[in-house]
Amino acid sequence: MPRSGSPRAARRGVAIGPDDLVPSLGSPRFEAEVAQRVSEPGVATGLAWTPVGGDILFIEASVTPGKGKLTLTGQLGDVMKESAQAAMSLVKAKQKALGIEGSVLENSDIHVHVPAGATPKDGPSAGVTMFVALASALVNRPIRADIAMTGEISLRGLVMPVGGIKEKVLAAMHAGIKTVMLPARNRRDFEDIPEEARQQLQFIWLENVDQALDVALGTSVAAAA
């Protein structure tokens, strides 16, 4: 009989099978839902910073017959609401380039929703995600399922730098994202990203929202890192 603590006894004591993973480690942090959630036009995957690390969030936009009203839901803070309004103004400014007829915006109500409504959300970094979600809904074209993004936007269409890049990129990697779109002015944060994430992910550095649309909607390929 093997003595207690011998290699043979230890091997018997630590045998772990697939059925043991969830009881031991807990449920997966991210469900395999990214592809399902963004399969419909108007849903974009964003990246967020939280006090306990990065996270992904889905931003949904829908278009219904109406009179041009913009509705925002999902327990959004004032700054995030302003980002949504700026994104809507930017879509209106670019509607001709996007191929959106003026009558569509005039005769439609737009609803932007960020799920997990019990969780307060704020900050400007979802601006580019909101813009892409709105454009996707209005042109009725789905966004690539393997892509996530973050960045503040200006009314001129510039993508501005944001914080929490390391945490956001790690959240994207853990969620199975393949490509992340980040503000070009956040290149200085690239060295802070762990090597594993830098090897696994493709990075698109955004100067403006047109680049984000080209990549997210698959119309062309922007310069990658």
GUMARZA-905147 format. One record per residue (C-alpha): z, y, x; residue in three letters; residue number from 0. Coordinates in Angstrom, 1 decimal, always signed. Layout:
N
PT       z       y       x  code  pos
PT       Z       Y       X   Ala  NUM
...
END
This chain:
225
PT       z       y       x  code  pos
PT    +0.0    +0.0    +0.0   Met    0
PT    -1.0    +3.4    +1.5   Pro    1
PT    +1.9    +5.6    +2.4   Arg    2
PT    +2.5    +8.8    +0.5   Ser    3
PT    +0.5   +11.6    +2.1   Gly    4
PT    -2.0    +9.3    +3.7   Ser    5
PT    -5.7   +10.3    +3.4   Pro    6
PT    -6.4    +7.4    +1.1   Arg    7
PT    -3.6    +8.5    -1.3   Ala    8
PT    -4.7   +12.1    -1.1   Ala    9
PT    -8.2   +11.2    -2.1   Arg   10
PT    -6.9    +9.5    -5.2   Arg   11
PT    -4.7   +12.5    -6.1   Gly   12
PT    -7.4   +15.2    -6.0   Val   13
PT   -10.3   +13.4    -7.8   Ala   14
PT   -12.0   +16.1   -10.0   Ile   15
PT   -14.9   +15.6   -12.4   Gly   16
PT   -17.1   +17.9   -14.4   Pro   17
PT   -14.7   +17.7   -17.4   Asp   18
PT   -11.9   +19.1   -15.3   Asp   19
PT   -13.6   +22.4   -14.4   Leu   20
PT   -12.9   +24.4   -17.5   Val   21
PT    -9.2   +23.2   -17.9   Pro   22
PT    -8.6   +24.0   -14.2   Ser   23
PT   -10.6   +27.2   -13.7   Leu   24
PT   -10.9   +28.5   -17.2   Gly   25
PT   -14.0   +29.4   -19.2   Ser   26
PT   -17.0   +30.9   -17.4   Pro   27
PT   -16.5   +34.7   -17.0   Arg   28
PT   -20.1   +35.3   -18.1   Phe   29
PT   -21.8   +33.2   -20.8   Glu   30
PT   -25.4   +32.2   -20.3   Ala   31
PT   -26.4   +34.9   -22.8   Glu   32
PT   -28.3   +37.5   -20.8   Val   33
PT   -31.7   +36.0   -21.5   Ala   34
PT   -30.8   +35.4   -25.2   Gln   35
PT   -29.5   +39.0   -25.6   Arg   36
PT   -32.5   +40.8   -24.1   Val   37
PT   -35.2   +38.6   -25.6   Ser   38
PT   -35.7   +41.2   -28.3   Glu   39
PT   -37.0   +44.7   -27.7   Pro   40
PT   -34.4   +47.4   -27.5   Gly   41
PT   -31.7   +45.5   -25.5   Val   42
PT   -31.0   +46.4   -21.9   Ala   43
PT   -28.4   +45.0   -19.4   Thr   44
PT   -26.3   +47.6   -17.8   Gly   45
PT   -23.6   +47.5   -15.1   Leu   46
PT   -20.2   +48.9   -15.4   Ala   47
PT   -17.1   +49.5   -13.3   Trp   48
PT   -13.7   +48.6   -14.6   Thr   49
PT   -10.2   +48.8   -12.9   Pro   50
PT   -10.4   +45.0   -12.4   Val   51
PT   -13.9   +44.9   -11.0   Gly   52
PT   -17.5   +45.1   -12.1   Gly   53
PT   -18.9   +44.0   -15.5   Asp   54
PT   -22.2   +43.7   -17.3   Ile   55
PT   -22.7   +45.4   -20.7   Leu   56
PT   -25.5   +45.2   -23.2   Phe   57
PT   -26.9   +48.4   -24.7   Ile   58
PT   -28.8   +47.8   -28.0   Glu   59
PT   -31.2   +50.3   -29.6   Ala   60
PT   -32.8   +49.8   -33.0   Ser   61
PT   -35.3   +51.8   -35.0   Val   62
PT   -35.3   +52.0   -38.8   Thr   63
PT   -37.2   +54.3   -41.3   Pro   64
PT   -35.3   +57.5   -41.6   Gly   65
PT   -35.3   +61.2   -40.8   Lys   66
PT   -34.7   +61.4   -37.0   Gly   67
PT   -31.0   +60.7   -37.0   Lys   68
PT   -29.3   +59.3   -33.9   Leu   69
PT   -26.2   +57.1   -34.5   Thr   70
PT   -24.0   +56.0   -31.6   Leu   71
PT   -21.4   +53.2   -32.0   Thr   72
PT   -19.3   +50.9   -29.8   Gly   73
PT   -16.2   +53.1   -29.2   Gln   74
PT   -18.0   +55.4   -26.8   Leu   75
PT   -16.3   +58.2   -25.0   Gly   76
PT   -17.7   +61.8   -25.0   Asp   77
PT   -19.5   +61.5   -21.7   Val   78
PT   -21.2   +58.3   -22.7   Met   79
PT   -22.3   +59.9   -26.0   Lys   80
PT   -23.8   +62.7   -24.0   Glu   81
PT   -25.7   +60.2   -21.9   Ser   82
PT   -27.2   +58.7   -25.0   Ala   83
PT   -28.2   +62.1   -26.3   Gln   84
PT   -29.8   +63.0   -23.0   Ala   85
PT   -31.6   +59.6   -23.0   Ala   86
PT   -32.9   +60.4   -26.5   Met   87
PT   -34.1   +63.9   -25.4   Ser   88
PT   -35.9   +62.3   -22.4   Leu   89
PT   -37.6   +59.8   -24.6   Val   90
PT   -38.8   +62.6   -26.9   Lys   91
PT   -40.1   +64.5   -23.9   Ala   92
PT   -42.0   +61.5   -22.6   Lys   93
PT   -43.2   +60.2   -26.0   Gln   94
PT   -46.8   +60.9   -25.3   Lys   95
PT   -46.8   +59.1   -22.0   Ala   96
PT   -45.0   +56.2   -23.6   Leu   97
PT   -47.6   +56.0   -26.4   Gly   98
PT   -45.2   +56.9   -29.1   Ile   99
PT   -46.6   +59.0   -32.0   Glu  100
PT   -44.6   +62.0   -33.0   Gly  101
PT   -44.4   +60.9   -36.5   Ser  102
PT   -42.6   +57.7   -35.4   Val  103
PT   -39.6   +59.8   -34.1   Leu  104
PT   -39.7   +62.2   -37.0   Glu  105
PT   -39.6   +59.4   -39.6   Asn  106
PT   -37.2   +57.0   -37.9   Ser  107
PT   -33.4   +56.8   -37.4   Asp  108
PT   -32.3   +55.5   -34.0   Ile  109
PT   -29.1   +53.5   -33.6   His  110
PT   -27.6   +52.9   -30.2   Val  111
PT   -24.8   +50.3   -30.0   His  112
PT   -22.7   +49.0   -27.1   Val  113
PT   -21.1   +45.7   -28.2   Pro  114
PT   -17.4   +44.8   -27.5   Ala  115
PT   -16.5   +47.6   -29.9   Gly  116
PT   -12.7   +47.0   -29.3   Ala  117
PT   -13.1   +48.2   -25.7   Thr  118
PT   -13.3   +51.9   -25.0   Pro  119
PT   -16.3   +52.8   -22.8   Lys  120
PT   -17.1   +56.1   -21.1   Asp  121
PT   -18.9   +57.6   -18.1   Gly  122
PT   -22.4   +58.7   -17.3   Pro  123
PT   -23.6   +55.6   -15.4   Ser  124
PT   -25.2   +54.0   -18.5   Ala  125
PT   -27.8   +56.8   -18.8   Gly  126
PT   -30.7   +54.9   -17.3   Val  127
PT   -29.8   +51.8   -19.3   Thr  128
PT   -29.8   +53.8   -22.5   Met  129
PT   -33.1   +55.4   -21.8   Phe  130
PT   -34.7   +52.0   -21.0   Val  131
PT   -33.3   +50.4   -24.2   Ala  132
PT   -34.5   +53.3   -26.4   Leu  133
PT   -38.0   +53.2   -24.8   Ala  134
PT   -38.1   +49.4   -25.2   Ser  135
PT   -37.2   +49.6   -28.9   Ala  136
PT   -39.7   +52.4   -29.6   Leu  137
PT   -42.7   +50.7   -27.9   Val  138
PT   -41.5   +47.3   -29.2   Asn  139
PT   -41.6   +45.6   -25.8   Arg  140
PT   -38.7   +43.5   -24.5   Pro  141
PT   -37.0   +44.1   -21.2   Ile  142
PT   -37.1   +41.6   -18.3   Arg  143
PT   -34.2   +39.2   -18.8   Ala  144
PT   -33.4   +38.9   -15.0   Asp  145
PT   -32.8   +42.6   -14.5   Ile  146
PT   -29.7   +44.9   -14.7   Ala  147
PT   -29.3   +48.6   -14.0   Met  148
PT   -27.0   +51.6   -13.5   Thr  149
PT   -27.5   +55.3   -13.0   Gly  150
PT   -26.9   +58.7   -14.5   Glu  151
PT   -30.0   +60.6   -15.7   Ile  152
PT   -30.9   +64.2   -15.9   Ser  153
PT   -33.1   +65.9   -18.5   Leu  154
PT   -35.8   +66.1   -15.9   Arg  155
PT   -35.8   +62.3   -15.6   Gly  156
PT   -34.1   +62.0   -12.3   Leu  157
PT   -31.7   +59.1   -11.7   Val  158
PT   -28.5   +60.3   -10.2   Met  159
PT   -25.9   +58.5    -8.1   Pro  160
PT   -22.9   +56.7    -9.5   Val  161
PT   -19.8   +55.0    -8.3   Gly  162
PT   -18.6   +51.4    -8.1   Gly  163
PT   -21.9   +50.0    -6.7   Ile  164
PT   -20.3   +47.1    -4.8   Lys  165
PT   -18.4   +45.9    -7.9   Glu  166
PT   -21.4   +46.3   -10.2   Lys  167
PT   -23.7   +44.4    -7.9   Val  168
PT   -21.2   +41.5    -7.7   Leu  169
PT   -21.0   +41.4   -11.4   Ala  170
PT   -24.8   +41.2   -11.6   Ala  171
PT   -24.9   +38.3    -9.2   Met  172
PT   -22.2   +36.4   -11.0   His  173
PT   -24.1   +36.9   -14.3   Ala  174
PT   -27.2   +35.3   -12.9   Gly  175
PT   -29.2   +38.5   -12.6   Ile  176
PT   -32.0   +38.5   -10.0   Lys  177
PT   -32.9   +42.2    -9.7   Thr  178
PT   -30.7   +45.2    -9.8   Val  179
PT   -31.9   +48.8   -10.2   Met  180
PT   -29.7   +51.4    -8.5   Leu  181
PT   -30.1   +55.1    -7.9   Pro  182
PT   -31.9   +55.8    -4.7   Ala  183
PT   -29.1   +58.2    -3.6   Arg  184
PT   -26.8   +55.2    -3.6   Asn  185
PT   -28.6   +53.6    -0.7   Arg  186
PT   -25.6   +54.7    +1.4   Arg  187
PT   -23.5   +52.1    -0.4   Asp  188
PT   -25.8   +49.2    +0.5   Phe  189
PT   -23.8   +48.2    +3.6   Glu  190
PT   -20.7   +47.9    +1.4   Asp  191
PT   -22.3   +45.1    -0.7   Ile  192
PT   -21.3   +41.6    +0.6   Pro  193
PT   -24.0   +39.8    +2.5   Glu  194
PT   -24.2   +37.0    -0.1   Glu  195
PT   -25.2   +39.4    -2.8   Ala  196
PT   -27.7   +41.2    -0.5   Arg  197
PT   -29.4   +37.9    +0.2   Gln  198
PT   -29.5   +36.7    -3.4   Gln  199
PT   -30.6   +39.9    -5.2   Leu  200
PT   -33.6   +42.1    -5.1   Gln  201
PT   -32.8   +45.8    -5.1   Phe  202
PT   -34.9   +48.5    -6.7   Ile  203
PT   -34.0   +52.0    -5.7   Trp  204
PT   -34.7   +54.5    -8.4   Leu  205
PT   -35.7   +58.1    -8.0   Glu  206
PT   -36.6   +58.6   -11.6   Asn  207
PT   -36.7   +56.9   -15.0   Val  208
PT   -40.4   +56.2   -14.9   Asp  209
PT   -39.8   +53.7   -12.1   Gln  210
PT   -37.1   +52.1   -14.2   Ala  211
PT   -39.5   +51.6   -17.1   Leu  212
PT   -42.2   +50.2   -14.8   Asp  213
PT   -39.9   +47.5   -13.5   Val  214
PT   -37.9   +46.8   -16.7   Ala  215
PT   -40.9   +46.5   -19.0   Leu  216
PT   -43.0   +44.8   -16.3   Gly  217
PT   -45.8   +47.3   -16.2   Thr  218
PT   -45.8   +47.5   -12.4   Ser  219
PT   -43.6   +46.9    -9.4   Val  220
PT   -41.7   +49.6    -7.7   Ala  221
PT   -40.8   +49.6    -4.0   Ala  222
PT   -38.1   +47.0    -3.3   Ala  223
PT   -35.5   +46.9    -0.6   Ala  224
END
